[in-house]
Amino acid sequence: MRRRIILLAVAAALLATSLFGIPLAVGVASYFTQDERTELERTADAAALSIADDVLTQRSLPEFPGSEEDTTGLYSPAGVLLTGSGPAQADPVVSRARDGAVATGEVGSELVVAVPILQDDQLSGIVRASTPRTDGYQKIALSWLAMAGLAAAAIALTWLLAARLAARVAGPIEHLSAAAGRLGDGDFSVRAPVSGIGEIDQLGGALDQAAARIADALNRQRALAADASHQLRTPLAGLRLQLESALDPPGQDLEAAVAAAIATTDRLETTIDDLVTLATRPPENRGVIEPDALLRDVVAGWRNLLATQGRRLVVSAEAAGRPRAAEAAVRQIIGVLLDNAVVHGRGTVTLATRDSADAFAIDVADEGHGPAEGPDLFTRGHSGAGGSGIGLALARDLAEAEGGRLWLSRPTPTTFTLLLPPAPAAHRSAP
């Protein structure tokens, strides 16, 4: 690209120089040629004036001073050289001056001007002045050489400016191309450098946005895979336990076991649908939740699992309002907290809703001794109890995405509290 910019700029400079330089060179040559003729005519006129009286009175004729370059001679009306320098017989230019008008022309390698001397419209003599054409050629050549030097300097300056412009334009594009290559190789942290050129910076900004969107989509896909594996672990373990229980002792009625397995399968399907919905929906796509229906749905899936461990699930619905959030997100948050109580807690598990100032609160508690609140408790990948370190981090991310807050409100007995924004006044009462 740099080479093309430089070649185009130099070609434009050459074209402009040719369009203006060639006519100017022709004009310069014409100017110096005319200047030589004018100078010769001036010389011939001066000589004619100086000897006109001598010619008219037929006195002795003086010698013309002449020079090494210019020669001056006096010819009779018949074309014979009387004095001075020049050919013995009149040349064509001198012959044309017999008509009484100044004549100019080229004879061999000389530029010749002939000026007639008239008395009462009668030709008394002709003054011939000549100079070598090489003098004019030399002046023209020097002028052309100076013009060529200026043209070369202009083209060289154009080349330098074009090289600088090419570096300014092509450099950011090359950096942008390198950034796009790194993005294609999977480096989503790449960012295009600022060049100061509006159009290129616009393109770089679009590339940065694309990199950020791709990185976000990839992170969400990875998080979805990790979250799905975590959220499906407990239902799958329950399903496995139910199926194994159906085989022990052999020959028992399998209807209850199959019904429980189907219910667990429904729960697995709901979990998958929730995770896919949360991974693809816009963050602002929230609705108003019916807490009673949500609690019934959650309890139906977890009560049997706790019962197999000899534990109870108690539900306390004291809240009068309704939260504004995505039902899938709240269901998964409660699922994470209940799973945490099943795996790491003890005794009875309590699921309660209540009104808390300007928020809708959900408490999940058990009778165990939980960890102290700290910065690592909700950090993805950190687990102080042999877990995966995904569940609580996922629950907090979902809560914050819904405009809520999740924290460990009491370590003993272990109590987690979820606060959600309440629905607007027009939606607080059930229809």
N, C-alpha and C positions, 0 to 999 in steps of 0.2 A: 504493500500500500504506500509506503514511504516513497519508493522509487517511482510509482505512478504519479504521485502528487508532484514530485520534483520534475519529472519529465514533462508533465502537462504545463507546469509553470514556465519552464525554460522554453518549451515550444511556443507558448503564448508570447513570451518576451521576444523570441526570434521573429515571430510573425509580425508583431507590432514594430520591431526595429526595421524589418524589411519594408513594411508598408510605408513607414515614414522616412527611412534611411535612403532607399533607392531613388525616390523622386528628389530628395534633398541632394544626393550625390550628383544627379543629373543637373540640378539647378546650380550647384557649386561649379561644375565644369563649364556650364554655359556662362556663368557670371565671370569666371576668370578669363574665358576666351573673349568675351565682350570687353572686359577691362583691358586686355592686351590691345585689342583693336582701337579702343578709345585712346589709350596712351600713345599708340603709333600715330593716330590721326592728329593728336595734339602736337606731337613732335613734327609731323609733316607740315601742319598749319604754321607752327612757329618758324620752321625753316623757310616756308613760302613767303611769310611776311618779311623775314629778314633779308631776302634776296630779291623781293619783287621789284624794287626800284632799280637794282642793277640789271635785272633782266629787261625791264622796260626801256631803260636808257642805253642798253647794249654795252654797258661797261664791263670791265673784267669781272669774272665771277669768282667769289671766294670759295675756299675749300670748306666743306661741311665738317663739323667736328666729329660726328659719329662716336661710336664706342665699340667695345669688343663684341657686344651682343647686337646692338642696333646699327644699321647702316642707312645712310640717307644720300640720295643722288638727285640731280636735276637733269631732266630730259627735255629735249626740244619738242615742238609740236609734231615733228616727224618721227619721234620715238628714238632719238639718238642720245646717248648719255653725254652730257655736257661737262658735268663736274660731280664730285662725290663718288660714292660707291654704289655698285649695282651692276646688273648685266649691261653689256654694250648696247644692245638693242632692247626696245621696250618689250616687257613681258605682257601677258594677257591683262593683268590688273592695270598696268600703265596705259595699255591700249584702250581700256574701257573708260579711263579718265579723260580721253580726248573729247568725250561728249560734253564736258564741262561740269560733271558731277564727281564727287568724291567716290572712289572705288576701293573696295577691300576684297581680299581673297587669299588663297593659299597657293604658293608656288613652290613646289618641291617640299622642303622641310621648313619653309619660312612663311611667316604671316606678313602680308604686304598691304600697305595702304598708299594710295596714289591721290594727291591733291592737285587739281589744276590751278594755274595762275592765269587769270583773265584780265583783259583790258578792253573795255567797251564791248563786252561779250565776245572778244576775240581771244583765242587760246595763245598765250605767250610762252608757256612752258608747263612742265609737270614735275612736281616734287614726289619722289618715291621714298618711303620709309619702310624698313623691314626689320624683323627680329626672328630669331630661331623659334620654332614651335616648341623646342625642348624646355624653354623657360616657362611657358604656360603649362606644359605637361608636368613640370616639376611642382609648380604651385598646386595644380589639381591633385597630384599624387600625395603631397604633404597634407592637403586638406582631407582627402579621403582616408589617409592613414590616421589622422586625428579622429575622424568620425568613426573609423573602425575600432580605434582604441576605446572611445566612449561607449560604443555599442557593446564591446567585449566586457567593459566594466559594468554596464547595465545588466548584461546577461549573468555575469558572475554574482552581482548583488542579488539578482533575482534567484539564482541558485541557492545562495546562502539563506535568503528569506524563506524560500520554499522548503529548504531542509529544516529550518527551524519550525516552520508551520507544520510540516509533515511529522516532525517529532512531537509537536504539541497535540496534533490530532491523532496520529497513529499510536503514540505511546499509551494514552488511556484506553484506546480500543484494544491494544495488545494485552494490557492488564485485565481488561474486561473479558477478553477471550480466555486468558489464563484462569480467571476466576470461574468462568463458565465450565472450563475443563475440570477444575477441582470440584465444582458442584456435581458434575457428571460422574466423578469418581467417588462421590459419597461424602464429601466434606461439606456439610451443611452450615458450618460456622463461617464459611468464606463470605467476605463482604467486598464489594467493589470500591476501589479508592475514589475519592472525590477529585475530579479533574478541573473543575472550574468552567467546563463547557456544558451549557445547559442541556443540550440534547443528549450528550453522552452520560451526564449525571442522571438524567431521567431514565435512560436505559439501565444504568447501574442501580438506580433505586428499584426499578422493576425486578431486576435480578435478585437484589437483596430480599425483596418481598417474597419472590418465588422460593428462595432458599429458606426463608423463615417459615413459609407455609408448608414446604415439603418436610422440613425438620419437625414442625409441629405435627403434621400428619403421621410421620414415621414414629415420633414419640408416642402419639396416641395409639398407633397400632401396637407398638411394643407394650405400652401400658395395658392395652386391652387384652393382649395375650397373657401378661402376668396377672392382671386382675381376674381374668376369666379362670385361669388355673387355680387361683386362690379361692374364688367364690364357688367354684364347682367342686372343690375338694371335699367339703363337709357333706353336701347332698350325695355325692358319689359314695362316700364312706357310709352314710346312712342307708343308701340303697343296697350296698353290699351286705351290710349287717342284716337288713331285712330279708334279703334273699338267703343268706346263710341260716338265719333263724327259721326260715320256712322248711329247711331240710333237716332240722334237728328238733324233735325226733322224727324219723322217717314215717311216712304214711299219714301225717296229720293233714287237716283241712287247709288247703293252700289259698282259699278265697281271700281271707283277711290279709295274708302276706302279699298276694298279687295286688289287692286294692291299695295297700300301703306303698308298694313299689310304684304303682301308677301315680299315686299322689306325689311321691318323691320325684318321679320323672317329670310331672307337671311343674314341680318346683325348679328342676334343672332347666326346663324350657323357658320358664319365666325369667330365671337368672340370665340366661343367654340373651333373651330379647332385651332385658333391661340394659345389659352391658353394651350391646350393639346400639341401642337407642341413645345411650349416654355418650357413646363415642362419636356418633354422627350428627346429633342434633345441635342446633345453634344454642349457645349458652343462655340466651334470653328467653328461650322457649319454655316457659313455666306455666303451671296451672294452679288451680285451687284444689287441695287434697281433702277428701272426706276421711278424717282420722279413724273413725270407727270401722269403716270398710277396710282400710289399710291394715289396721291392727288384726282384724279377723283373718285377713289373708296371710299375714305374717305368722300369727299364732298357730294356724292350721298346719304350717310346715315345720314348726319347731317343737311343738308340745310333745309329739310322739318321740322325737329324738331325745329330748330331755328325759322322758319317761323311761326309755331303755336304760338310762343311767341311774334310775331311782330318784330323779329330781323333778321339781315342779316348775311350771311357768305361770306366774301370776300377772294378770293384766289389770291396771288401774287407769281408767279414763276419766280424768277430772277436768280436762280443758273444755272450755265452752266455745272457743274460737276454732278457726281452721287455718292451717299454714298455706302460704303461697310458695310452691316449689314443684319440681318434677317428681311425680309419684315414683318413677323408677329409681331416681337417686335416693329418695328417703327410704324406699324398701331395701336398697342395697346397703345403706348406712346402718339401718337397724339390723340387717342380716349380719354385717361385720361385727357389730357389738354383741349380738346374741352368740355368734360363733366364738367370739373371744371369751364370753362367759361359759360356754360349753367346754372349750378346750382348756382354759386357764383358771376358771372360777370354781366355786363350790356352792353346794346347797341350792336353795330356791333362787330362781331368777325372776326379777320383777321388771315388767315393762309398763311404764306409767307416762301419761300425758298430763300437762298442766299449763296454766297460763302464767307467764312470767313477764310482768311489766308490759313492754311493747313487743313481746316475742311469744312464739309458741314453743314450749319445751317438751322434749321427750327424754326420759331417764331410763337407762338400762342398768340394773344393779344385780349383784349376786352377793353371796355371803363370804366371799374369799378376801384375800389380802392382795390388792393389786400393786403395781409399781408406783413410785412417786411421780408426780407430774414433772416433766422435764423436756428439754428441747429434742431429745432423741426418741421420745415415746411415739411421736407421730412421724418420724423420719423414715422414708421408704428404705427398706433394706436393713433396718435396725430392729433387732428383737432381743429382748432380755429374758425370754422364757422359752427359747427353743423354737419359736415360730418362724414364719417366712419374712416377717417385717414388711408385709404388703398391706394387710387388712386395715389397720388403723390409719396408715398413710392414705390409702384409698378413701376411707370414710371421711377423713378431714378434707381431702381435695374435693370430694363431692359436696360436702357441706358448704365449703367456701364458694364453690361454683354456683350454689343456689342462694348465695347471699346470707348464709348462716354461719354458725360457729359450733365446733365440737371440742370438748376438753374433758379431762378427768376431774370431775367435780369433787370426788371423795375417794381416797385410796382404800379406806377400810370402813365399812364394807365397800368393795369396788363399785363405783358408780360413775358412769359416763353420761354426760348431758349434751343433748343436741338442741340448739336454739335455731329456730327458723323464723323468717319474717312472716307476720300475720297477713291474711288476706285483707283486701280493702273492705271497708264497712259494708258495701253493697253485697259482698259475698260471704259475710261471716255466718249468717244463719243459713241453715240447710234449706233448700227449696222444698 
